[in-house]
Amino acid sequence: MSPTFYPDCCKPLLKLALPGMLTLFSLFPTNLHAAASEERSQIHGKVITSDGKPAAYCHVSIEGVTSIPVDENGNYLLEDLQPGTYTLVVSYVGQQRSSHTVTVAAGEDALQDFTLSASGQQLNEIMIVGDKYTISSRKESPNVARMPLKYLENPQVYSVVDKELIKEQMALTLDESFRNVPGAAPSKTGAGMPSFFSRGFQASENLRNGMATNLRTGIDLSLVERVETIKGPSATLFGSTMTSFGGVVNYITKKPYDYFGGEVSYTYGSFDLSRITADINTPVNKDRTLLFRINLAAQKENSFQDQGNGSTYVVAPSLTYKVNERLTFNFDADIQKYQGTTPAGWSVAKGVTAKGFDELKLDYRRSLQDNSLKSNQTSGNVYAQAAYKLSDSWTSQTNFSWGMGEYNDLFIYDLTWISDSTVARPMRSFAPDKSGRQHIQQNFIGDFLIGSLRNRVVIGADYMGQYRNVKYTYLPTDTVNINKATPSARIQDIENKLGNMSTPENQYKQYTYSAYISDVLNFTDNLMAMASLRVDHFVNKGVYNTLTGITTGDYNQTAFSPKFGLVYQPVKEKVALFANYMNGFKNVANAIQPDGSTSVFKPQQANQWEAGAKLTLMEGKLSATISYYDIRVSNATMPELRDGKTFTIQDGTQQSKGVEAELIASPLPGLNLIAGYGYNDNQFTRAAANIEGKRALGTPKHVGNVWMTYTLLDGPVKGIGIGGGLMYVSEVFQDNQNTFTLPAYTMVDATMFYNRPKYRISFKMNNILDEKYWVSDGFYSRPQKTRNFLVSIAYKF
């Protein structure tokens, strides 16, 4: 590790963060405790657990005024108060808030004790282990249904990976979190963005706080609170642009809270990984109605292969302003920058006789590229929300997001095997590529009675505008023999060739206008039904070519997307039986046929039927889900030969069906388990001759995952824990003939940690078996890291 690494790594981060941090600290008054006048009062008391033990590390707050931690004996003291009536709230991570109203007269003291519903053992476990299992087993999310709906009440299946599990597994990027999602096989898009295969389809876009993004980098988990993966076609509430027929990813960013706190950490690891992060939170004003939080990260890492390296920088501020009891504003943003090499995408041609990459005689650590081929990638997001409580029954929620992405020179080798010993090295160049999305959404969320029937409803409308301006060049370079020395492939050679080419900039513009309604009706406390509908109008302005001045491919399309669900709880809040019908759609462009005619197509449709059961038992210590699904895709385009000419028709179909199961359990104090399994069977039932009856590329039949940890909760070394787990992904096809495969793999990881209220020390070994494996987007494949380790130390304040 270079002794000059820390200044070089942190300079861009500090340059961005230092002015804001200096301004932030200047907001703190120099005298934190003004002298109390004789007319001031105080409130004091003790907070204990249900078994009479001190509730150390919880917080007591006066809403809109102050918040303080209790001491180790459970005592608290609120001083320098004006006479009046106050609402005191006791909060603890993962537990229900307790509140009392207290009135104090001028110059007097008031006593108010609290007894929590949780035991001392439960609070101790949450303090040491974290809240991942209690929260994940509940899975309560206002984002999945766009309304507050408990997991057992929702006829849809979704999974949650929260920040505590992310910390425990020492995950750094979004795609690492996917290993905890049942049936999800990690993948990469053609440009290397995080994605996964689910239920036979690739989910390659990512929502952020339920709104659109436009990423040109990976997603660093330093800014992520939790990751929600929603299974099946979900266009009814989330549209078609950001969703897949197999599911959608929605990551929730970290939000401010009402007391000063945070964490600073450093991580070192294999391949010269060096990473520093900071998470700083503070109230900005005295009454704690304005809250600020910032997350920072800087990282450098080399590749496990003979060439490749990269640097990542992240700045993510967030702000909450509570105007009054009815109106709250939330704002957050992030900018992520990556500079370095982009891993090549591997593919195979017909001349290859090997049946898998593992049979080809190329050293797994050999990259066939060069460190000079550095790309510059940037992603930025802005999110704003105004939430206004219209009445006891209705809330207005106005959301805005803006996402931008840039490739300021992106160079990707398409390494194509043309025989068992020769590789063609064409280059894909995006120089430059700028894109963005604007998303505006208005929701009205209601919870009211019609007669004796409870209705929970969301009525919404949204607009999305997106653009992309790109200079894309496919540049053939050379062919190399893997048994001989590889010629250099420096960036100067690529730039010289590009400089002699006349490449147009293609400009894309698209707009989507949508409205939707979703209603959950309780016939009884145990029986409820969901009915939802979306209407979506898509306007494609076409592609403008800056060299020819011609616009082509413009079209409009309207789609309707219904959704229905039924939930019956034979045991209230413990057992739920559910069934759903869900729809997804994709817009399909017009086609100019060989005879000069233009065919106007309908949107491609995916319809899912699913049924299953959900359980929440042992007072939230065990959660289980199992379901069977059947997805039928129609209106896919396919070629048809007529009189020697190839026409495009809309008659293709595909089927994907399978089973998914998930278990989250904490059977003993300190012992925690997460396990998942997915089986998928899919095929093109009507398609082009070369793929009809075949399985979709990159989609595994079997995916399994398990993760288990045990932590000591008592004694002189409480907080010490060990854990481990594995992920299995069966083989997948790399070619349309379903003959060339990526081998199955089993990833085994293990961790040790020591977690205390003020610090955490962690060590992890990834890929202990040193598996050589590849992930695919259905066409390109990329080799993944060999055995590696991480060690981290974090200070919490």
N, C-alpha and C positions, 0 to 999 in steps of 0.2 A: 504494500500500500504506500503510495507516494506521500511524503511528509507535507506536500503542498496541497493535498486533496481538500482539506476542510475549507480553506479560504476560497479555492476555485469553485467548490461545490456550492458553497453557501452565498457567494457574492450576489448572484441574480436574485436569490430568495430574500436576502437582507435588503437589497436595493428596493425591492417591491414592498417589503413588510415594515421596514424601519420607520418611515415617516408616519404610517398609520399607528404603529405601536407607541411612538413618542406622543402623538396626539392623544391616544387612548390614556396613557399614564398621566398626562397633564390634567385629565378630567378628575383625578382623585384629589379630594381636598387634603391639604397638608395637616389639618387638625381633624382627625376622624371622630373624635369624641368632644363635641362642643360642651362647654360647661353647662350643666343642667341648672336651670333656675329653680327657685323654691316651689314654683307651681308645677314642675314636671313630676311625672309618676313613673312607675315601673311595674312590670308583670314578671313573675318568676314561677317556677314549678319544676316538676320532674316528669320524664317520659319513661314509662316502663313497658315491658312486653306482657303478653298474656299470662306468662308464668312468673311475673314479678321481677324480672331481671332488667337492669338499665338498658335502654334502647340507644346505645352509643352510636354515633355517626349519622343519626337522622337529623333533619333540619326542622326548626320551628320558625314560621314566618307570619308576619302580619301582612295580609294581602295589600299590595300596592305601597308598602312602607319599607319593610326590612325582612331579612332572612338570616338566621344564625344557626350553626351546628350546636347540638347539645354536647356536654362533656362526657368523659368516660363513665361517669356515675349517672348519666341521664339527666343532669340538671341543666337548666337554661335560665337566662336573665335578659329581659328586654328593658333597656333603660331609656331615660331621656324622652319619655312619651308625654304628649299633651293630653289633658283630660278628655275622655270620650269613650266611645264604644268601638271595640276592635274585634275582627274575626281572626283567630289564631288557627293556623293550619300546620299539622305535623305531616311531613312527607318522608318517605324512604323508598329507595329504588325498588321497583317491582311490587310495591304494596299499595293498598288503598289509602288515600289521604284521610286523616282525621281532623275535624275542626270543632272549635267551640267559640262562642261569643262572650267577650269579657268587657265589663265596664269599669273604668277607673276614674276616681275623683282626683281633684287637684292635690298634689303633694302626697298621695297615698300609694300604697303597694297593693297589688292584687295577686292572688295565688290561683294557678290553674294547672292541675296535673292531667296527664294523658295516659291511657292504657290502650296499647295497640292490640289488634286482633291476632297478630303473628306472635309466635313464641321466640324466645331468645335464640334457640337453635336455628330457627328459620332465618332470622335476621343475620346471624353469624354466617350462615351458608351463603346468603346473598352477598354479604360484605366480602367474603373470601373468593367464592366461586364466580359471582356475578349473576346477572338476571336473565341469561340467555334461555335457560330451560323453562323458567316460570313464564316468561313472555312468549317464547316460541310455542309452548304447549297451548297457550290461549290463542295466539295468532290473531289477535284483534287488530284490524286494520281498516281505517276509513278510506283507504286508497283503492282497494280491490273492487268494491261495489260502488265507489264514489259516495258512500254514506256509511255511518256507523252501523256495522253489522257484524255480530260475533261469528267466529269460524263455524260453529255448529249450525248457525242460522243461514249460512251461505251455501247454495247448492253447487258452487264451483269449488274446484280444488286449487289450492295454492300452498307454497312453501315459504318459510321465512328463515333467513340467516341474519342474526343480529350481531352487533359490534362485539359482544363478549365472546361469541364463538369465533369471530374473525380474529380477535386477539389471541385466543387460546391456540388456534391453528397457525398463528403468525402469517396469515394471508396478506399479501401486498396488493394484489390486483383483483378486479372484479371476477375474472374467469376462474380464479382459485376458489372463490366462494361457491361456484356452481357445483363443486364436488359434493356438496351437502344436499343437493336437490335430487329427489328420486327420479330416476329415468333420464337425467340430463347428462349428456356426454359432452365435455368441453370441446370447443371448436375454435377456429379463427376464420374471419372473413378473408377475401382475396387480398386485402391490404393489411391484414393482421389485427383487425379489431376484435374485441372479445365477443364470443357468441357461444351457443350450444345447440345440440340437436335434442329435440323433445318430441315425442309422439310421432316420429318419422319426418319431422320438418326442422329446418334451421331457424332459430330465433337470433337475428343478427342486429336488431336495433334495440336501444335501451331507453326506457322512459326515466325521467328524473323528477321525483316528487309528483308523479302522475302526468307530467307534461313532456313535450317533445324535446329531444336533444339533436345535435348534429356533430357527431364525434369524428375527429381525425387523429385521436390518440387512444390509448387504453384508458381505463378508469382506475385511478389510484384510490385505494380504500381508506386513505387518511381522512377523506372528507365524507365517508359513508357511515350512516348510523345503522342501516339494515338493508337487506336485499330481499325483495319480494319477487317470486317467480309465479306467474299466474298461468295455469295450464289450459290448453285447448284454444280454439279460435275465440278471440276476444274483441272482435271489431265492433260489437254493439256499443260498448262504452269507450273504446280506445281508438276506433277508426282502423283504417287499413295500412296507413303509412308506417306505423311503428310496431305493428303486430305481425306475428307469424301464425300459420294454422296450428302450430304445435304449442304456442304459448307466447308470453311477453315478459320481459324483465323490467322491473320498476325499482330503482334504487333510491332510498330516502337519505337525504343529506343531514348532517349534524346541525341541530338547532340550538340557539342560546337558552340558558337557564338562569334563574334569578339569584345566583350567588357567585362569588369569585372562585374559580377553580380551573384545573387543566392538567396537562400532562406533557412532558418532554421525553422523547425516547431516542435511543441510538441503536441501530442494528448493523451487525457485520455478518458476512456470510461468504459462501463459496463463490468462485469466479469474480473475486474482488468486489463483491457487493458491499457498499457502504451507504447507509441511509440514516437521515436524521428527520424527525418530525416534531411538531409542536402544536398543541391544542390549548388555546387560551380563551377563557370565558370570563366576562365581567358585566355587572350592571353598569350602566353609564350615568344614570341620574339617581338621586337619593331615594325616590319612591319606587325605584326598580320597575318602572314601566317601560324603560328603554334598555334593551339588553343587546350585548355584542359578543360575538364569538369569531375566532379566526383559526383556521387550520392551515398549517404549512408543512411542506415535505420537499426534501431534496435527496436525490439518489443517483449513484453511479454504479454500473455493473458491466462486466465483460460477459461475452457469450461462453457457453460450454464448448463451442466449436473453435476451430483454429482462427477464425475471423469473426468479428462482431463485437460491438459495445454500444452503450447508450447512456444518456443522462436524462433524468426526469425532474421537473420542478412543478410544484403545485402551490397555489395560493387560493384559499377559499374562505372569504368572509361571510358572515351572516348577521342579520339584525332583526330584532322583534320590537315592535312598538305597540303597547297596549294603551290605546287612547282612552278607553273607558270599559265598562263591563260588557258593552255590546260590540265595540269595534276594535279589531286588532289587525295590524299590518305586519307582514312577514316579508323579508327580503334576503336573498342569498345569491351568491355568485361564485364562480370558480374559473380559474384559467390554468390549463395544464399544457406544459411544453415538453416535447421530446426531441432530442437531437441524437442521432446515431444511425447505425445500420439497420435496415429492415430485413428480417429473415426471408430467405428466398422461398418461393412456392414451387414444390416439386410435382411433376406430372409424368405420365407415361404415354408413349405412342405405340403403334401397332407392331413395331419391330422388336419389342421386348418379349423374351420368352420366359423370364422369371415371373413368378406368381405373387411376388410381394417385395417391398423394399428390403426386407430382411434377407432376401436371397441375392440381392445385388451386392457386388464385391466392392463397395465404397465404404471407407472408414466412416463410422457414425459421426465422428468429430470433425470431418472434413467438410467445409462449407462451399468451396468452389467460387467464393466471392472475395471482396477486398474491403479493408477497413476504410478506404478513402471514399467509399460510396455512402456518404452520410446524407441522411434525409432530415428535414426540419418539419416537424408536425406540431400543430397547435389546436387545442379545443378550448372553447369558452362558453360559459352558460350564465345566464341571468334569469332569476326567478323572482316574481313578486306576487303577493297574494293580499287581498283585502277580504277579511271575514267579518260579516256584520250580522248580528242576531236580530232578525226582524221582529220576532215574537218568541214566546215559549215553544212554538211549534215549528217555526221556519227560520232558516239561516241562509243568507246570501253569501256566495263564495265567488269572488272574481279572481281569476288566475291569469298570469302572463308569463311567458317564457320566451327567451331568445337564445338560440344556440348557433354557434359558428364553428367552422372547422377549416383549417388551411393545411395544404401540403405545399410548403415553399421549397419545392424540389423533393419529390419522393421517387426513389429509384428501387425497383423490385426486380430481381432476376426471376424469370420463369425458367427453371431448370427442368428440361424435358428429356427424359431418357428416350433415345431413338433406337438404341440397341442395348444389350446387356453390358456394354463397355463404353459407350459414347453418350455424351450429354450435350444437347444444344443449349446455348445460353442467351436467348433473347432477353431484352430489357424492356420493362414497362416504365415509362417516365411520365410523371404528373408534375409539370413545371410551367406555371404554378397551377394550383387547384384550390379554389375558394368556394365555400358553400355556406348556406345558412337556412335556418327555419325560424319563423315567428309563429307563436301559438297563443291565441287569446281564447279564454274559456269563461263562460258564466254558468254557474250552477245555483239552483234553488233547491235546498234540501229540507224536506219536511218530515215530521213525525207527529201524527194526529189520528184521531178516531173518526170513523164513519159509522155512526151507531155504536155498536160494541166492538167493531172490527178495527184493529190497529193497522195503520198504513204508514210505511216508510217509503219515501219517494225522492228521487232526484230528477229534476227537469233541467236540461242543459242545452247549451249551444256553443259551438266553437268554430274558430277560423284558423286555418293554417296556411301560411304562405312559405314557399321554399324556392331556393334558387341554387344553381351551381354553374360556375364559370371555370372551365377546365381546358388546359392544353395537354392533351394526351397523345403520347407517341409510343407505338410498338416498334422497337428497334432491334432487328436481328444483329447479333454480334459475331459469335464464333461457335464452333463445336469442339469439345475437348474429349480426349481419351483418358479415362480415369486411371489407366495403367501407366501413364506417362506424366511428366511434369506439367502442371497447369499454367498456361500463360497468364500473366497479370491482367487484371481488368480494372484499371484505375478510372476514377471519375473524370480525369482530364480527357481520356479517349472518348468517353460517352458524351461529354459536353461538346467536344469538337465535332462529333458526328451530328449531334442535335443542332448545332449552330449552322450547319449547312443544309438543314431541312426547313421547309416552309410548313409549319404546323398551325392549323387554325385553332382559334379558341371557340369552343362550343358553349353556348349559353342556354341554360335550361330555366324555365319558370313554371311553377305549378301552384294551384290554389285549391283549397278544399273548404267547403261550407257545410256544416253539419248541425243537426239537432237530434236530441235523444231524450227518452223518458224511460225510467225504470221504477217499478213499484213492487214492494214486498208487502203482501197482505197476510195478516195473521187471522186464519179462520178460528183457531183456538190457540192456547198457549203452546201447544205441541205441534200444530200443523200450520204450515205457511207456504205460500206460493209466490214466485217471482215472475213478472212479465216485463219485457223490455223491448224497445224498438229504436232503431237509428235510421235516419235518412241522411244520405251523404251525396253531395254534388261535387264532382271532381272536374277541374278545368286545367287541362294541359296546354300551355301556350306554345309548346313545340320546342324545337332546338334551332337556335340561330347560329349560323356559321359565319364567323367574321371575315373569312376570305371570300366566300361566294356571295355573302349578303342575303342568303336565302334561309327562310324558316320552314322547317318540315316537321311533320308528326303532331300537329296540333289536333286535339279532340276534347270532347266533353263526355262525362259519363255520370249517371245517377244510380245509386245502389240503396237497397233497403236491407237492414240487418236485424233480424229478430232474435230473441233469447227468452227461454222459459226455464223455470226450475221449480222443484217441489222438495220440501224438507219435512220430515216427520220425526219427532223426537219421542220414542217410546219411553225413554227415561229422560226427563227434562234436564237440560244442561249437562248430560252425561253421554247419551247415545243419540246419534242422528242418522237416519236413513235418507239418502238424497238421490235425485235424478235430475238431469238437465238436458236441454237441447240448446246448443250454441252455434252461432254462425260467424264465419269469417269471410272476407272477400278481398280480392285484389283487382285493381283496375287494369284493363287490357286495351292496348293501343289498337287503332285501326291498322289494316294491312293492305298494302298495294299488291295486287295479284299479278302473275305473269302476263295476263291478257290486258293489263292496264286498268282493270276495275279496282275499286276500293271496297274492302269488306269492313263493316262496322260490327264490332263484337260487344258482347255483354261482359260484365264483371265476372271473373272467375269466382266460384263459390266453394266454401268448405262447410259442411254441416256435421256437427258432432252430437251423438247420443252417448250419454254416460250415466252410470248408476254406481252407488257405492255406500259405504258407511264411514262415519267419523265417531271417534270415542274420546272423551276427556274424563279420566278416572283418577282415583287416589288424590283428590283435592288438587287437581292440576299437575300432579307429578307424572302422569302418563297420558300421552296423546297418541292416537293412532288413526290412520286413514287408509282405506283400500278402495279401489275403484276399477271398473272396466269401462273402456271407451271404444267407440267406433266412429271414425272420421271418413266421410265420403267427399271427394273433391270432384266437381263437375265444371264444365265450361273451360277446360284447359285447351289451349291451341295445340295443333299437331299438323304435320305435313301430310298431304295427300297427292299422289301422282296422277295427273290427268293428261293423257295424250303426250306423254314425255315431259310434261312441265309440272313443277312442284308448287301446288297451291297450299295456302294456310287455311285450315278449317278449325272450327271451335266445337270439337266433339270428344276431347280427351277426358278420361276419368282416372281416378286414383283412390285407393282405399288404404287406410292405416288404422289398425286396431291393436289393443293390448291391455295390459294390467299394470297398475302402479300401486305401491304400498309404502307407507312411511310410519316409523315408530320413534317417538321421543319419550324418554323415561328417566326418572330419577328414583329408582326403587329404594335406595338407602342414602342417608345423608352423605354428601360428598361424591357419590357415584352417579355419573350421568352418561346417557347413551343416546345416540342418534343413528338411525339406520334407515335405508331406503332401497327400493328395488323397482326396476321397470322392465317390462317385456313388451317389445313392439314387433308387429308383423305388418309389413307394408309392401305394396306392389302397384305398378302402373297397370290398371285393368284394361284401359284402351289408350293407346299411344302410338308413337312411331315404332316401326317394326323392330328397330334395334334395342328398344327399351321395354316394349310391351311384355308384361309378365315378369319383369325384373324388379329388383329392389332399388329404392332410391339410394344414390351414392352418399357415403358418409354416415349412414344411419345404422347403429348397432341394434341387434336383437335384444341383448341383455346388458343392463347397467345396474351395478349394485354398489352401495356405499355403507360404511359403518364407521363411527367414531365414538370412542369411549374414554372417559377420564375419571380419575379418582383423586380427591383432594382431602388432606387432613384438615379437619375443622376444629380440633381441640389440641391442647398440649403445647409444649414449648416451641415446636416447629410447625404450628398450624399455618396453613397456606402453601405447604409443599404439595405438589401434585404431579402425577404422571398421566400420560394419555397416549393414545395411538389409534390408528385406523387404517382402512384400506378402501380403495376404489377399484372396481373391476369393470372393464369395457370390452365387450366381445368384438370380434373382427368386423370390419366394414369393407364395402367394395369401393374401389378407386376408379373403376372403369364401367362404361355402360354395359359391357358384355358380362359383368359380374364374375370376372375371372381373376383380376388382379386385386389383391386385398391388402389392407393394413392389418397387421397382426393384432390379436387380442392382447391386453396388458392388464397387469395388477399393480397398482401403486400402493406401497406400504409406507406410512409415515409414523413417526413417534416424537413425543415431546416431554420435556420436564420443565417445571416452573416453580417459582416461589413468589407468591402474591401476597402483599401486605397493603394496608391502607395508603402508605406513602410511597411504595415502590414495587416494582415487579421485575424479576429476572427470569428470562425464558431461554430455552434451548430446544432446537428442533432439527430432526433429520428427515429430509424428504427423499422419496424414491430409494428406500433402504435397499431394495433388491437390485438397484441399478438397472432397471428396465430400459430397454431401447424401444421407444414407441413414438408414433406419429399421430397428430390430430389433423383433421381434414375439414374443408368447407364443402366437400362434395366434388371438388375438382382438384384444387391445390392441396398438398399435404406439407406439413412442417415437422421435423424432428424436435423432440422436447428434451428438457434438461435431464442430465444424468444425476446420479446420487449427489446430494448437496446438503449443506447445513446452514442454520441461522442461529445467531446468539444475539439477545437483545436485553437492554436494561432501560427501564422507564422510571421516571420520578413523577409522582402525582402530588398535586397541591390544590 
